Amino acid sequence: MGAASPPKATFPLPPYESEITAFEDTQRRPLPASFEELLALRSEEPPTDETIANDPDLTIEDLKSPSRME
């Protein structure tokens, strides 16, 4: 008989959002093969658009997840 396999970890599902029906990759970024390649790809990205980052109509909420609870 073979050794029993270890139990699989289960992860809680994120909150269900009925308006989200599909995800689409619109940025089409290549997957880096190494950390160095990731750094090189990130350095080629344009800087953050400040008009978006400072949009007064956007609300940023700091939500606590179980892994971030203090």
Rosetta blueprint (number, residue, H / E / L):
1 M L
2 G L
3 A L
4 A L
5 S L
6 P L
7 P L
8 K L
9 A L
10 T L
11 F L
12 P L
13 L L
14 P L
15 P L
16 Y L
17 E L
18 S L
19 E L
20 I L
21 T L
22 A L
23 F L
24 E L
25 D L
26 T L
27 Q L
28 R L
29 R L
30 P L
31 L L
32 P L
33 A L
34 S L
35 F H
36 E H
37 E H
38 L H
39 L H
40 A H
41 L H
42 R H
43 S H
44 E L
45 E L
46 P L
47 P L
48 T L
49 D L
50 E H
51 T H
52 I H
53 A H
54 N L
55 D L
56 P L
57 D L
58 L L
59 T L
60 I L
61 E L
62 D L
63 L L
64 K L
65 S L
66 P H
67 S H
68 R H
69 M L
70 E L
